[in-house]
Amino acid sequence: MPSIDSFSRPTASAALSPRAWLRCSIAVALLTIVLKGLAGYVTNSMGLISDAMESFVNLASAMFALAMVTIAARPADADHPYGHHKAEYFSSGFEGVLIVGAALAILWAAVHRLLAPQPIEQLGWGLVLATVSSGFNGALSWALFRAARGHRSIALEADARHLLADVWTSAAVLVGIVAVHFTGWLWLDPVLAIGVALNIVREGVRLVWRSSQGLMDVALDAESQAVLMATLERFKATTPEGAQVRFDDIVTRGAAQRRFADLHMHVPGDWSLQRAATLRDGLEQSLMEAVPGLRVTIQLLPLGMEARATQLEESAG
């Protein structure tokens, strides 16, 4: 599944706000807790019980994500002049930590059940309840991926990835308990629960890593950078005065929904400030239209002069 940063066009799912989607996620989490809890209770399956335990993580994650998205939507202020967009990364990291915690709890319970296996009961009702709950999670996951693409929201993407992992682990559990029913291998049920836990750990670590990279101002994805560079080249080729300018020291970073780019634009030294600033304004507009969510800062310099920071870097190298 590609990262949301690799998409630049909104979809129909973006009609609802991220907060509205996360409220839907909370409602679905409550529903799946009931359905999976009942499935685990009637079957006495450790695999289904572990699956139900993860639904509590889904609920806590969606609630925390809703709080962080609400903070991220706040406008810039004196204490946060660049906005609050990075709050979404805390949501993704928190969800990853919760996932790992749930996996450890599942492992603990599964090991105890492995040492003392118990038979599975009322398989039919358990399968129906677990399948219905997985259907809700699958549908919501698909919708959240589309919404994450439209809003460029890592909080929605993290929730969607978690739900998708939940769907796959639920499917594995359902196949496993059917196998237990027909083979009589009671040890298979807790072994599947252990497999579910290990898969959850992998997803949790992935989310924590992704959020840490965002907090460290990772550069924009390759596709967005390619669009930015192509826009600069097109500007030079199609703007009457573009052939007389030069661009360098281009750096980018992402902060959840917001994207930033800084660069130097060198112009002839005999140009008036008005002429250079007008050209810069046109370039800023072109870049922001080409890369949605971009905020660009362009420093004007005369041709033949480098910024002090660039000179220091060159001398140090």
LOSETI-260898 format. One line per field, with one value per residue (C-alpha): x, y negated, z negated; residue in one letter. Coordinates in Angstrom, 2 decimals. Layout:
// residues N
u X	...
v Y	...
w Z	...
res A	...
***
This chain:
// residues 317
u 0.00	1.60	2.10	-0.40	2.44	2.60	-0.90	-1.73	-5.37	-8.33	-11.01	-14.71	-13.90	-12.37	-15.89	-15.97	-13.44	-10.76	-12.59	-15.82	-14.02	-12.41	-15.80	-16.95	-13.89	-14.79	-18.34	-17.11	-14.55	-17.31	-19.40	-16.54	-15.67	-19.19	-19.26	-15.75	-16.20	-19.34	-17.57	-14.72	-17.15	-19.36	-16.47	-13.96	-11.32	-8.12	-7.60	-10.95	-10.45	-7.09	-8.76	-11.37	-8.63	-7.09	-10.42	-9.94	-6.69	-8.64	-10.99	-8.23	-6.27	-9.24	-10.05	-6.48	-6.28	-9.46	-7.87	-4.65	-6.44	-8.47	-5.23	-3.63	-6.53	-5.81	-4.42	-0.92	-0.41	2.38	3.74	3.35	3.98	4.26	0.94	0.05	0.14	2.72	0.23	-0.91	2.46	1.85	-1.37	0.43	3.19	0.71	-1.26	1.91	2.76	-0.76	-0.57	2.67	1.15	-1.90	0.36	2.24	-1.05	-2.19	1.12	0.78	-2.75	-1.91	1.05	-1.16	-3.77	-1.03	0.04	-3.58	-5.54	-9.34	-11.90	-13.67	-17.46	-20.38	-18.22	-21.09	-22.15	-18.53	-17.76	-20.80	-20.07	-16.35	-17.02	-19.55	-17.17	-14.31	-16.59	-17.19	-13.44	-12.61	-15.13	-13.99	-10.32	-10.95	-12.84	-10.14	-7.39	-9.29	-9.94	-6.27	-5.26	-7.64	-6.68	-3.01	-3.61	-1.14	-3.59	-6.25	-3.68	-2.42	-5.96	-6.64	-3.47	-4.30	-7.82	-6.50	-4.03	-6.95	-8.91	-6.04	-5.40	-9.12	-9.16	-6.20	-7.92	-11.14	-9.28	-7.41	-10.40	-12.09	-8.93	-9.02	-12.64	-11.93	-8.49	-9.00	-5.56	-6.36	-2.84	-3.42	-5.76	-3.22	-0.48	-2.62	-3.11	0.67	0.89	-1.71	0.35	3.57	1.81	0.42	3.93	5.20	2.44	3.02	6.75	6.06	3.72	6.16	8.96	6.78	5.77	9.38	10.46	7.76	8.80	12.39	11.32	11.85	12.03	9.01	8.50	10.28	7.15	6.38	9.99	9.91	6.77	8.47	11.59	9.53	7.56	10.80	12.06	8.72	8.72	12.16	11.13	7.73	8.18	9.68	12.21	12.66	15.72	17.64	17.21	18.84	17.59	19.65	19.73	16.33	15.24	11.87	10.16	6.75	4.61	1.52	-0.90	1.42	4.48	7.35	9.99	12.84	15.02	17.18	16.29	19.22	18.31	20.42	21.88	20.63	16.98	14.77	13.43	9.88	10.72	12.39	9.64	6.91	8.67	9.10	5.38	4.49	6.83	5.41	1.91	2.96	4.68	1.75	-0.67	1.52	2.08	-1.09	-0.50	2.90	4.20	7.27	9.89	12.05	15.12	16.17	19.89	21.80	23.51	27.05	26.34	25.78	24.05	26.33	25.17	26.07	29.54	30.16	29.04	31.30	34.30	33.64	33.43
v 0.00	-3.33	-6.18	-9.01	-11.39	-9.83	-11.10	-14.69	-14.77	-14.68	-12.01	-11.86	-10.47	-13.84	-15.30	-14.25	-15.85	-13.71	-14.21	-12.88	-9.79	-9.16	-9.39	-6.69	-4.65	-4.97	-3.77	-0.79	0.08	0.22	2.42	4.82	5.09	6.36	8.71	10.15	10.37	12.42	14.56	15.27	15.98	18.46	20.33	20.19	19.60	17.90	16.71	14.91	13.60	12.11	10.59	8.98	7.60	5.82	4.07	2.24	0.93	-0.19	-2.14	-3.80	-4.62	-6.21	-8.31	-9.56	-10.19	-12.29	-14.40	-14.89	-15.72	-18.31	-19.88	-19.67	-21.66	-24.65	-27.69	-28.96	-31.15	-33.07	-29.94	-27.72	-29.99	-26.99	-25.52	-22.37	-19.87	-17.59	-16.59	-13.88	-12.15	-11.74	-9.94	-7.52	-6.87	-6.42	-3.92	-1.97	-1.80	-0.64	2.06	3.43	3.38	5.31	7.85	8.49	9.08	11.49	13.38	13.74	15.14	17.38	18.99	19.87	21.39	23.30	24.90	25.79	26.23	26.02	27.15	24.72	24.44	23.19	22.66	21.56	18.51	17.55	17.58	15.47	12.82	12.62	12.43	9.60	7.59	8.09	6.89	3.62	3.18	3.94	1.46	-1.26	-0.60	-1.04	-4.29	-5.62	-4.98	-7.06	-9.79	-9.78	-10.27	-13.19	-14.92	-13.82	-12.73	-10.34	-9.89	-8.51	-6.41	-4.92	-4.04	-2.50	-0.41	0.84	1.83	3.56	5.55	6.44	7.78	10.02	11.36	12.02	13.96	16.05	16.74	17.82	20.22	21.54	22.26	24.08	26.18	26.86	27.97	30.50	31.72	31.67	30.06	27.84	26.43	24.78	22.15	20.54	20.88	18.82	16.25	16.00	15.48	12.71	11.03	11.15	9.65	6.87	6.12	5.69	3.20	1.32	0.95	-0.27	-3.00	-4.16	-4.36	-6.31	-8.85	-9.29	-10.09	-12.73	-14.37	-14.56	-16.65	-14.00	-15.31	-15.12	-11.89	-11.42	-12.00	-15.36	-16.45	-15.47	-17.59	-20.52	-20.28	-19.92	-23.05	-25.01	-23.89	-24.68	-28.11	-28.87	-27.66	-29.37	-32.62	-35.44	-36.36	-32.80	-32.10	-34.77	-33.18	-30.25	-28.07	-26.25	-25.16	-23.48	-21.71	-20.22	-18.76	-17.40	-18.06	-15.83	-17.65	-20.60	-20.58	-23.07	-23.98	-26.51	-27.59	-30.39	-32.24	-34.11	-37.03	-39.61	-42.14	-45.14	-44.16	-46.32	-44.76	-45.14	-43.19	-40.36	-40.16	-40.01	-37.09	-35.36	-35.73	-34.10	-31.19	-30.72	-30.51	-27.95	-25.74	-25.81	-24.91	-22.00	-20.52	-20.73	-21.81	-23.36	-26.46	-27.77	-30.30	-31.78	-33.88	-36.37	-36.67	-38.36	-36.09	-35.29	-35.58	-32.60	-32.60	-32.66	-29.21	-27.77	-29.34	-27.84	-24.41	-24.57	-25.66	-22.90	-20.29
w 0.00	1.06	-1.34	-1.34	-0.45	3.02	3.84	4.64	5.76	3.37	3.62	2.89	-0.57	-1.42	-1.59	-5.26	-7.60	-9.31	-12.61	-11.12	-9.82	-13.19	-14.89	-12.48	-13.46	-17.15	-16.46	-14.43	-17.13	-19.74	-17.48	-16.72	-20.42	-21.07	-18.08	-18.55	-22.30	-21.80	-19.22	-21.63	-24.48	-22.65	-21.01	-23.89	-21.18	-22.28	-18.73	-18.68	-22.21	-21.17	-18.13	-20.40	-22.66	-19.69	-19.07	-22.37	-20.89	-17.82	-20.09	-22.12	-18.97	-17.22	-20.30	-20.62	-16.87	-17.09	-19.83	-17.83	-14.57	-16.48	-17.74	-14.26	-12.80	-15.02	-13.18	-13.73	-16.78	-18.52	-20.20	-17.11	-14.10	-11.75	-12.89	-14.84	-11.96	-13.55	-16.24	-13.82	-14.16	-17.88	-17.00	-14.71	-17.25	-20.11	-18.05	-17.34	-21.06	-21.91	-19.25	-20.69	-24.20	-23.00	-21.31	-24.55	-26.38	-23.67	-23.85	-27.62	-27.37	-24.41	-26.16	-29.14	-26.79	-24.95	-28.24	-29.04	-25.72	-25.80	-23.19	-20.85	-21.28	-19.14	-16.08	-13.82	-15.83	-16.44	-12.72	-11.89	-14.52	-13.69	-9.94	-10.33	-12.53	-10.06	-7.28	-9.13	-9.70	-6.09	-4.71	-7.09	-6.32	-2.59	-3.20	-5.55	-3.00	-0.47	-3.02	-4.08	-0.47	-0.03	-3.28	-3.31	-6.91	-8.56	-11.45	-9.10	-7.28	-10.56	-11.59	-8.18	-8.27	-11.76	-10.72	-7.61	-9.71	-11.99	-9.00	-7.88	-11.37	-11.83	-8.59	-9.76	-13.08	-11.37	-9.10	-12.12	-14.32	-11.44	-11.14	-14.89	-14.62	-11.88	-13.07	-16.82	-17.30	-20.29	-20.39	-17.01	-18.50	-20.90	-18.28	-15.91	-18.68	-19.01	-15.25	-15.50	-18.24	-16.21	-13.19	-15.40	-16.72	-13.16	-12.36	-15.62	-15.03	-11.51	-12.75	-15.44	-12.87	-10.43	-13.07	-14.22	-10.67	-10.39	-13.64	-12.33	-9.31	-6.66	-3.08	-0.77	1.13	4.45	6.53	4.89	5.26	8.94	9.43	7.69	9.88	13.05	12.10	11.67	15.08	16.71	15.08	16.51	19.98	20.26	18.31	20.43	17.72	16.48	18.61	16.69	13.26	11.46	8.58	5.94	2.27	2.64	-0.56	-1.50	-4.54	-5.43	-8.53	-8.24	-5.90	-5.41	-3.13	-3.09	-0.52	-0.76	2.16	3.50	6.70	8.28	10.54	12.44	10.03	12.02	11.67	9.48	6.29	7.64	10.78	8.87	6.25	8.90	10.59	7.23	6.45	9.75	9.01	5.51	6.93	9.54	6.96	4.52	7.29	8.44	4.95	2.79	-0.79	0.04	-1.69	0.11	-0.96	1.81	0.96	3.64	4.42	7.27	9.77	8.72	5.00	2.70	-0.66	-3.70	-4.81	-1.40	-1.54	-4.97	-3.79	-0.76	-2.82	-5.37	-2.60
res M	P	S	I	D	S	F	S	R	P	T	A	S	A	A	L	S	P	R	A	W	L	R	C	S	I	A	V	A	L	L	T	I	V	L	K	G	L	A	G	Y	V	T	N	S	M	G	L	I	S	D	A	M	E	S	F	V	N	L	A	S	A	M	F	A	L	A	M	V	T	I	A	A	R	P	A	D	A	D	H	P	Y	G	H	H	K	A	E	Y	F	S	S	G	F	E	G	V	L	I	V	G	A	A	L	A	I	L	W	A	A	V	H	R	L	L	A	P	Q	P	I	E	Q	L	G	W	G	L	V	L	A	T	V	S	S	G	F	N	G	A	L	S	W	A	L	F	R	A	A	R	G	H	R	S	I	A	L	E	A	D	A	R	H	L	L	A	D	V	W	T	S	A	A	V	L	V	G	I	V	A	V	H	F	T	G	W	L	W	L	D	P	V	L	A	I	G	V	A	L	N	I	V	R	E	G	V	R	L	V	W	R	S	S	Q	G	L	M	D	V	A	L	D	A	E	S	Q	A	V	L	M	A	T	L	E	R	F	K	A	T	T	P	E	G	A	Q	V	R	F	D	D	I	V	T	R	G	A	A	Q	R	R	F	A	D	L	H	M	H	V	P	G	D	W	S	L	Q	R	A	A	T	L	R	D	G	L	E	Q	S	L	M	E	A	V	P	G	L	R	V	T	I	Q	L	L	P	L	G	M	E	A	R	A	T	Q	L	E	E	S	A	G
***
